[in-house]
């Protein structure tokens, strides 16, 4: 599936002013990860030409350090939880500019990054180029509207099996109704991609019934 190209669209200034903070936050997040010592993040930041002055506004050194610690802890925890889920595909919504695709591909886990088409068009090719060549088939980026179910469904219909969806840094930009639409969309998507497995207690009960039946037939 080709990424959406926004170059031919006419976008008014109000919309640009609404979207810009999202891009700024995503790039700030990437630069903070790079500053915290993440080599993959540093490589992406270098490729994008990001600088401290261009991403961190007027933050003091103390504020930068605090933000880096909080961000890295949150990023690592989210990634660890997604990996621990054991699902074959990690879907990051929004994926922003972070190196999560590189990290998951390195571990042999499929990764699908979803974000605004303009962000995907800028970051997707750069991040993909930094993935090991023999792992690039595991990585995919798509531009979507997170509040539009059909936009999301079109992507998820091409993802086989169960998925783990992670989302961070998005809800603060949404109105209450948009946040509700996002949550409802994710619920519908997970219902489609969730394979119900018997719990251990159910398995135990089934084995116990079989054992009693065998005893009764002896």
PASEBA-1860 file (N, C-alpha, C; in nm, 3 decimals):
! residues 218
1> XXXXXXXX> 0.085/-0.118/0.000/0.000/0.000/0.000/0.089/0.124/0.000 ~ 0.065/0.222/-0.092/0.146/0.341/-0.098/0.105/0.440/0.009 ~ 0.203/0.513/0.061/0.173/0.618/0.157/0.101/0.733/0.087 ~ 0.014/0.801/0.158/-0.057/0.914/0.103/0.038/1.030/0.083 ~ 0.031/1.095/-0.031/0.117/1.209/-0.062/0.035/1.336/-0.048 ~ 0.078/1.424/0.040/0.004/1.547/0.065/0.048/1.663/-0.023 ~ 0.146/1.643/-0.109/0.204/1.754/-0.184/0.102/1.821/-0.275 ~ 0.002/1.746/-0.321/-0.095/1.802/-0.414/-0.215/1.863/-0.344
9> XXXXXXXX> -0.220/1.854/-0.210/-0.335/1.906/-0.137/-0.314/2.051/-0.098 ~ -0.424/2.126/-0.096/-0.420/2.264/-0.050/-0.459/2.266/0.096 ~ -0.368/2.313/0.182/-0.391/2.312/0.326/-0.392/2.455/0.376 ~ -0.499/2.495/0.450/-0.505/2.632/0.498/-0.414/2.650/0.620 ~ -0.386/2.777/0.653/-0.290/2.808/0.759/-0.337/2.761/0.895 ~ -0.468/2.769/0.922/-0.520/2.725/1.052/-0.490/2.578/1.075 ~ -0.505/2.498/0.969/-0.478/2.355/0.982/-0.329/2.331/1.007 ~ -0.245/2.406/0.936/-0.101/2.391/0.956/-0.062/2.426/1.099
17> XXXXXXXX> -0.120/2.531/1.154/-0.088/2.572/1.289/-0.135/2.470/1.391 ~ -0.243/2.398/1.356/-0.292/2.295/1.447/-0.203/2.172/1.443 ~ -0.151/2.140/1.324/-0.070/2.020/1.307/0.074/2.040/1.355 ~ 0.129/2.157/1.334/0.270/2.180/1.365/0.313/2.136/1.505 ~ 0.234/2.165/1.611/0.277/2.121/1.745/0.296/1.970/1.755 ~ 0.218/1.894/1.679/0.231/1.749/1.681/0.368/1.708/1.626 ~ 0.405/1.767/1.513/0.535/1.737/1.454/0.647/1.783/1.546 ~ 0.632/1.901/1.606/0.736/1.953/1.695/0.757/1.861/1.815
25> XXXXXXXX> 0.646/1.811/1.873/0.657/1.721/1.988/0.725/1.591/1.948 ~ 0.689/1.538/1.830/0.749/1.412/1.784/0.900/1.427/1.765 ~ 0.942/1.538/1.709/1.085/1.560/1.686/1.157/1.588/1.818 ~ 1.091/1.657/1.909/1.148/1.681/2.042/1.170/1.549/2.113 ~ 1.073/1.458/2.102/1.083/1.326/2.164/1.202/1.249/2.108 ~ 1.218/1.252/1.977/1.329/1.183/1.913/1.462/1.239/1.962 ~ 1.474/1.371/1.967/1.601/1.431/2.007/1.633/1.401/2.152 ~ 1.530/1.396/2.237/1.553/1.362/2.378/1.601/1.219/2.393
33> XXXXXXXX> 1.545/1.127/2.315/1.594/0.988/2.317/1.739/0.982/2.271 ~ 1.770/1.058/2.169/1.908/1.061/2.120/2.002/1.115/2.228 ~ 1.958/1.220/2.297/2.040/1.280/2.403/2.059/1.185/2.520 ~ 1.961/1.093/2.538/1.970/0.996/2.646/2.062/0.879/2.612 ~ 2.116/0.880/2.490/2.213/0.777/2.454/2.163/0.670/2.359 ~ 2.042/0.686/2.305/1.988/0.587/2.210/2.054/0.610/2.074 ~ 2.138/0.517/2.032/2.213/0.533/1.909/2.123/0.536/1.785 ~ 2.019/0.453/1.784/1.927/0.453/1.670/1.855/0.588/1.658
41> XXXXXXXX> 1.813/0.642/1.773/1.747/0.773/1.772/1.843/0.881/1.722 ~ 1.969/0.872/1.764/2.070/0.969/1.720/2.090/0.964/1.569 ~ 2.088/0.843/1.514/2.105/0.829/1.369/1.987/0.890/1.293 ~ 1.866/0.871/1.346/1.748/0.931/1.283/1.754/1.082/1.293 ~ 1.789/1.132/1.411/1.798/1.278/1.432/1.901/1.339/1.338 ~ 2.014/1.272/1.321/2.117/1.322/1.230/2.065/1.326/1.086 ~ 1.994/1.221/1.046/1.941/1.215/0.910/1.837/1.323/0.885 ~ 1.763/1.361/0.991/1.661/1.465/0.979/1.719/1.605/0.997
49> XXXXXXXX> 1.846/1.612/1.039/1.908/1.740/1.060/1.857/1.814/1.182 ~ 1.816/1.740/1.285/1.761/1.803/1.405/1.873/1.858/1.494 ~ 1.842/1.968/1.561/1.937/2.030/1.653/1.870/2.056/1.786 ~ 1.949/2.078/1.889/1.896/2.108/2.022/1.811/2.234/2.017 ~ 1.862/2.338/1.951/1.789/2.464/1.946/1.657/2.450/1.871 ~ 1.655/2.364/1.771/1.535/2.351/1.689/1.428/2.262/1.748 ~ 1.460/2.189/1.854/1.362/2.093/1.908/1.326/2.115/2.054 ~ 1.408/2.185/2.130/1.387/2.191/2.275/1.344/2.328/2.326
57> XXXXXXXX> 1.317/2.423/2.239/1.273/2.557/2.278/1.370/2.619/2.378 ~ 1.317/2.669/2.491/1.401/2.739/2.589/1.418/2.657/2.717 ~ 1.416/2.527/2.708/1.428/2.443/2.828/1.566/2.459/2.891 ~ 1.568/2.460/3.023/1.694/2.468/3.097/1.763/2.331/3.095 ~ 1.892/2.325/3.125/1.961/2.194/3.131/1.894/2.099/3.230 ~ 1.845/2.152/3.342/1.779/2.068/3.442/1.649/2.011/3.385 ~ 1.574/2.095/3.314/1.448/2.049/3.253/1.476/1.946/3.145 ~ 1.580/1.968/3.067/1.615/1.872/2.962/1.649/1.735/3.022
65> XXXXXXXX> 1.729/1.735/3.127/1.767/1.610/3.191/1.646/1.538/3.248 ~ 1.559/1.613/3.316/1.438/1.553/3.372/1.350/1.494/3.263 ~ 1.332/1.569/3.155/1.249/1.521/3.044/1.308/1.396/2.980 ~ 1.441/1.394/2.965/1.507/1.278/2.905/1.485/1.152/2.988 ~ 1.498/1.166/3.121/1.481/1.050/3.210/1.339/0.996/3.202 ~ 1.242/1.088/3.210/1.101/1.047/3.205/1.068/0.984/3.071 ~ 1.112/1.048/2.964/1.081/1.000/2.830/1.142/0.864/2.803 ~ 1.270/0.847/2.837/1.336/0.720/2.811/1.272/0.607/2.892
73> XXXXXXXX> 1.238/0.636/3.018/1.173/0.534/3.102/1.040/0.493/3.041 ~ 0.963/0.592/2.999/0.833/0.563/2.940/0.847/0.485/2.809 ~ 0.941/0.529/2.725/0.963/0.464/2.596/1.006/0.319/2.613 ~ 1.102/0.295/2.703/1.151/0.159/2.725/1.043/0.070/2.785 ~ 0.966/0.126/2.879/0.861/0.047/2.943/0.754/0.007/2.842 ~ 0.712/0.102/2.758/0.611/0.073/2.658/0.660/-0.034/2.561 ~ 0.784/-0.022/2.519/0.840/-0.121/2.427/0.850/-0.259/2.489 ~ 0.891/-0.263/2.617/0.904/-0.392/2.686/0.768/-0.459/2.702
81> XXXXXXXX> 0.665/-0.380/2.734/0.531/-0.436/2.749/0.479/-0.490/2.615 ~ 0.505/-0.417/2.508/0.462/-0.462/2.376/0.531/-0.592/2.338 ~ 0.660/-0.600/2.364/0.734/-0.722/2.333/0.685/-0.838/2.419 ~ 0.658/-0.810/2.546/0.614/-0.914/2.638/0.477/-0.970/2.601 ~ 0.399/-0.894/2.526/0.265/-0.941/2.485/0.276/-1.069/2.403 ~ 0.389/-1.085/2.334/0.409/-1.205/2.254/0.337/-1.206/2.121 ~ 0.267/-1.097/2.089/0.194/-1.090/1.962/0.293/-1.068/1.848 ~ 0.262/-1.122/1.730/0.360/-1.118/1.620/0.379/-0.981/1.557
89> XXXXXXXX> 0.285/-0.888/1.580/0.296/-0.757/1.517/0.274/-0.646/1.619 ~ 0.367/-0.552/1.624/0.354/-0.433/1.706/0.309/-0.318/1.617 ~ 0.198/-0.254/1.654/0.148/-0.139/1.580/0.160/-0.016/1.669 ~ 0.236/0.082/1.624/0.259/0.203/1.702/0.175/0.317/1.643 ~ 0.083/0.370/1.725/-0.009/0.473/1.679/-0.018/0.585/1.783 ~ 0.048/0.697/1.761/0.128/0.734/1.645/0.273/0.690/1.664 ~ 0.340/0.662/1.555/0.479/0.615/1.565/0.578/0.730/1.572 ~ 0.537/0.847/1.525/0.626/0.963/1.530/0.756/0.937/1.456
97> XXXXXXXX> 0.867/0.980/1.520/0.999/0.968/1.458/1.090/0.877/1.539 ~ 1.034/0.802/1.633/1.115/0.722/1.724/1.175/0.599/1.654 ~ 1.278/0.539/1.714/1.346/0.424/1.653/1.282/0.289/1.685 ~ 1.158/0.288/1.729/1.097/0.162/1.770/1.094/0.060/1.657 ~ 1.075/0.105/1.534/1.073/0.012/1.421/1.206/-0.061/1.409 ~ 1.316/0.011/1.429/1.449/-0.049/1.419/1.467/-0.153/1.529 ~ 1.424/-0.117/1.648/1.439/-0.206/1.764/1.361/-0.336/1.746 ~ 1.235/-0.325/1.704/1.152/-0.445/1.691/1.197/-0.531/1.573
105> XXXXXXXX> 1.234/-0.469/1.463/1.281/-0.546/1.348/1.407/-0.624/1.384 ~ 1.493/-0.562/1.463/1.617/-0.628/1.505/1.586/-0.755/1.584 ~ 1.472/-0.756/1.653/1.432/-0.871/1.734/1.342/-0.968/1.656 ~ 1.321/-0.939/1.528/1.240/-1.028/1.445/1.091/-1.012/1.463 ~ 1.047/-0.897/1.515/0.905/-0.871/1.537/0.854/-0.774/1.431 ~ 0.741/-0.806/1.368/0.685/-0.717/1.268/0.644/-0.584/1.333 ~ 0.668/-0.476/1.262/0.635/-0.343/1.313/0.560/-0.265/1.207 ~ 0.447/-0.206/1.248/0.370/-0.118/1.160/0.358/0.017/1.229
113> XXXXXXXX> 0.413/0.120/1.168/0.406/0.254/1.224/0.297/0.335/1.155 ~ 0.206/0.391/1.235/0.096/0.470/1.182/0.105/0.612/1.235 ~ 0.082/0.709/1.148/0.086/0.848/1.190/0.023/0.933/1.079 ~ 0.024/1.065/1.099/-0.023/1.154/0.994/0.059/1.132/0.868 ~ -0.004/1.134/0.751/0.069/1.108/0.627/0.194/1.194/0.609 ~ 0.187/1.322/0.649/0.303/1.410/0.632/0.420/1.363/0.718 ~ 0.391/1.316/0.838/0.498/1.265/0.926/0.555/1.136/0.869 ~ 0.469/1.049/0.819/0.514/0.922/0.761/0.601/0.947/0.638
121> XXXXXXXX> 0.560/1.041/0.554/0.637/1.070/0.433/0.776/1.122/0.465 ~ 0.790/1.192/0.577/0.920/1.245/0.615/1.005/1.141/0.687 ~ 0.947/1.073/0.785/1.024/0.985/0.871/1.035/0.842/0.818 ~ 0.930/0.792/0.755/0.926/0.652/0.714/1.046/0.607/0.632 ~ 1.078/0.675/0.522/1.192/0.631/0.440/1.325/0.635/0.514 ~ 1.343/0.737/0.599/1.469/0.749/0.674/1.484/0.635/0.773 ~ 1.377/0.609/0.850/1.384/0.502/0.950/1.402/0.367/0.883 ~ 1.329/0.344/0.774/1.340/0.216/0.703/1.483/0.194/0.652
129> XXXXXXXX> 1.546/0.301/0.607/1.683/0.289/0.554/1.783/0.250/0.662 ~ 1.747/0.275/0.789/1.837/0.243/0.900/1.812/0.103/0.956 ~ 1.709/0.036/0.908/1.682/-0.103/0.947/1.774/-0.195/0.867 ~ 1.826/-0.297/0.931/1.910/-0.394/0.859/1.837/-0.442/0.735 ~ 1.908/-0.452/0.625/1.845/-0.483/0.497/1.765/-0.613/0.502 ~ 1.816/-0.713/0.572/1.747/-0.841/0.576/1.627/-0.840/0.670 ~ 1.604/-0.726/0.739/1.491/-0.714/0.830/1.386/-0.615/0.781 ~ 1.412/-0.549/0.671/1.323/-0.442/0.626/1.184/-0.492/0.589
137> XXXXXXXX> 1.174/-0.620/0.553/1.041/-0.673/0.520/0.950/-0.677/0.641 ~ 1.007/-0.661/0.761/0.927/-0.664/0.884/0.869/-0.527/0.918 ~ 0.914/-0.423/0.848/0.877/-0.286/0.883/0.788/-0.224/0.776 ~ 0.688/-0.153/0.823/0.594/-0.089/0.732/0.542/0.039/0.796 ~ 0.527/0.144/0.717/0.471/0.270/0.765/0.351/0.309/0.680 ~ 0.248/0.361/0.746/0.127/0.403/0.675/0.073/0.532/0.734 ~ 0.028/0.622/0.648/-0.039/0.743/0.692/-0.187/0.716/0.715 ~ -0.239/0.756/0.831/-0.379/0.729/0.865/-0.441/0.849/0.937
145> XXXXXXXX> -0.572/0.843/0.948/-0.648/0.933/1.036/-0.696/0.846/1.151 ~ -0.639/0.866/1.269/-0.668/0.778/1.383/-0.814/0.786/1.428 ~ -0.883/0.894/1.394/-1.023/0.908/1.436/-1.119/0.851/1.332 ~ -1.066/0.800/1.223/-1.149/0.745/1.115/-1.131/0.594/1.110 ~ -1.236/0.520/1.142/-1.226/0.375/1.151/-1.185/0.312/1.018 ~ -1.244/0.358/0.909/-1.214/0.298/0.779/-1.068/0.321/0.740 ~ -1.013/0.437/0.779/-0.871/0.464/0.751/-0.782/0.362/0.822 ~ -0.815/0.333/0.948/-0.738/0.234/1.024/-0.764/0.093/0.973
153> XXXXXXXX> -0.890/0.060/0.949/-0.927/-0.075/0.908/-0.856/-0.115/0.778 ~ -0.840/-0.020/0.688/-0.774/-0.048/0.561/-0.634/-0.101/0.583 ~ -0.565/-0.048/0.684/-0.430/-0.094/0.716/-0.434/-0.228/0.789 ~ -0.518/-0.236/0.891/-0.521/-0.357/0.974/-0.573/-0.478/0.898 ~ -0.653/-0.457/0.795/-0.702/-0.571/0.715/-0.587/-0.643/0.646 ~ -0.472/-0.577/0.631/-0.358/-0.639/0.565/-0.256/-0.695/0.665 ~ -0.291/-0.689/0.795/-0.201/-0.742/0.898/-0.255/-0.876/0.946 ~ -0.183/-0.984/0.927/-0.231/-1.115/0.970/-0.215/-1.136/1.120
161> XXXXXXXX> -0.307/-1.209/1.179/-0.293/-1.250/1.318/-0.316/-1.140/1.419 ~ -0.273/-1.169/1.541/-0.294/-1.077/1.653/-0.197/-0.959/1.647 ~ -0.238/-0.850/1.709/-0.155/-0.731/1.711/-0.150/-0.672/1.851 ~ -0.042/-0.605/1.880/-0.032/-0.523/2.001/-0.028/-0.378/1.955 ~ -0.120/-0.297/2.004/-0.125/-0.156/1.966/-0.074/-0.070/2.081 ~ 0.027/0.009/2.054/0.076/0.104/2.154/0.043/0.245/2.107 ~ 0.006/0.330/2.202/-0.022/0.469/2.168/0.023/0.560/2.281 ~ 0.099/0.661/2.247/0.146/0.758/2.346/0.171/0.892/2.277
169> XXXXXXXX> 0.150/0.999/2.351/0.173/1.132/2.298/0.071/1.178/2.198 ~ -0.047/1.118/2.199/-0.149/1.153/2.100/-0.272/1.217/2.162 ~ -0.320/1.161/2.272/-0.448/1.202/2.328/-0.450/1.348/2.369 ~ -0.336/1.404/2.406/-0.334/1.542/2.453/-0.368/1.641/2.342 ~ -0.361/1.595/2.217/-0.396/1.681/2.105/-0.541/1.663/2.060 ~ -0.611/1.570/2.121/-0.747/1.539/2.080/-0.850/1.605/2.170 ~ -0.964/1.637/2.112/-1.080/1.676/2.193/-1.136/1.550/2.257 ~ -1.229/1.567/2.349/-1.289/1.450/2.414/-1.356/1.360/2.313
177> XXXXXXXX> -1.425/1.419/2.216/-1.495/1.337/2.117/-1.396/1.263/2.027 ~ -1.286/1.328/1.991/-1.185/1.262/1.908/-1.117/1.149/1.984 ~ -1.089/1.172/2.112/-1.029/1.066/2.195/-1.124/0.947/2.205 ~ -1.254/0.977/2.218/-1.353/0.870/2.223/-1.358/0.791/2.094 ~ -1.348/0.859/1.981/-1.346/0.792/1.851/-1.224/0.703/1.838 ~ -1.109/0.753/1.881/-0.987/0.674/1.876/-0.999/0.546/1.958 ~ -1.046/0.561/2.081/-1.059/0.443/2.169/-1.158/0.343/2.112 ~ -1.266/0.393/2.055/-1.366/0.303/1.996/-1.308/0.232/1.874
185> XXXXXXXX> -1.232/0.304/1.794/-1.168/0.243/1.677/-1.071/0.134/1.717 ~ -0.990/0.160/1.819/-0.894/0.059/1.865/-0.967/-0.063/1.919 ~ -1.075/-0.040/1.994/-1.154/-0.152/2.046/-1.206/-0.239/1.931 ~ -1.259/-0.178/1.828/-1.313/-0.254/1.714/-1.202/-0.330/1.642 ~ -1.088/-0.266/1.627/-0.975/-0.332/1.560/-0.927/-0.452/1.640 ~ -0.913/-0.436/1.771/-0.865/-0.545/1.856/-0.964/-0.661/1.859 ~ -1.092/-0.630/1.854/-1.192/-0.737/1.850/-1.175/-0.822/1.725 ~ -1.131/-0.761/1.616/-1.111/-0.834/1.491/-0.983/-0.916/1.494
193> XXXXXXXX> -0.882/-0.867/1.565/-0.750/-0.930/1.561/-0.717/-1.009/1.687 ~ -0.814/-1.025/1.774/-0.790/-1.099/1.898/-0.842/-1.240/1.883 ~ -0.753/-1.338/1.898/-0.791/-1.479/1.891/-0.813/-1.529/2.032 ~ -0.933/-1.568/2.062/-0.964/-1.612/2.198/-0.897/-1.746/2.227 ~ -0.827/-1.748/2.338/-0.760/-1.871/2.381/-0.823/-1.917/2.512 ~ -0.839/-2.047/2.531/-0.890/-2.094/2.659/-0.794/-2.058/2.772 ~ -0.849/-2.018/2.884/-0.764/-1.987/2.998/-0.712/-2.116/3.060 ~ -0.614/-2.102/3.148/-0.558/-2.220/3.212/-0.664/-2.291/3.295
201> XXXXXXXX> -0.752/-2.213/3.358/-0.855/-2.275/3.441/-0.952/-2.355/3.354 ~ -0.981/-2.301/3.234/-1.072/-2.373/3.144/-1.007/-2.502/3.096 ~ -0.877/-2.494/3.065/-0.804/-2.614/3.023/-0.803/-2.718/3.135 ~ -0.785/-2.671/3.256/-0.782/-2.761/3.371/-0.917/-2.829/3.389 ~ -1.024/-2.751/3.376/-1.158/-2.807/3.392/-1.187/-2.911/3.283 ~ -1.142/-2.882/3.160/-1.163/-2.977/3.051/-1.090/-3.108/3.077 ~ -0.964/-3.096/3.124/-0.886/-3.216/3.155/-0.948/-3.292/3.270 ~ -1.001/-3.220/3.368/-1.061/-3.284/3.483/-1.188/-3.360/3.443
209> XXXXXXXX> -1.267/-3.299/3.354/-1.388/-3.367/3.308/-1.353/-3.493/3.231 ~ -1.248/-3.486/3.149/-1.206/-3.603/3.073/-1.158/-3.713/3.166 ~ -1.086/-3.675/3.272/-1.038/-3.773/3.367/-1.154/-3.842/3.437 ~ -1.256/-3.762/3.478/-1.373/-3.821/3.546/-1.450/-3.912/3.452 ~ -1.461/-3.872/3.325/-1.534/-3.955/3.228/-1.462/-4.089/3.208 ~ -1.328/-4.083/3.202/-1.251/-4.206/3.186/-1.268/-4.298/3.305 ~ -1.270/-4.239/3.424/-1.292/-4.318/3.545/-1.430/-4.382/3.546 ~ -1.529/-4.305/3.499/-1.665/-4.356/3.499/-1.683/-4.472/3.401
217> XX> -1.605/-4.471/3.294/-1.617/-4.574/3.192/-1.535/-4.700/3.224 ~ -1.452/-4.693/3.327/-1.370/-4.810/3.362/-1.449/-4.912/3.443
END
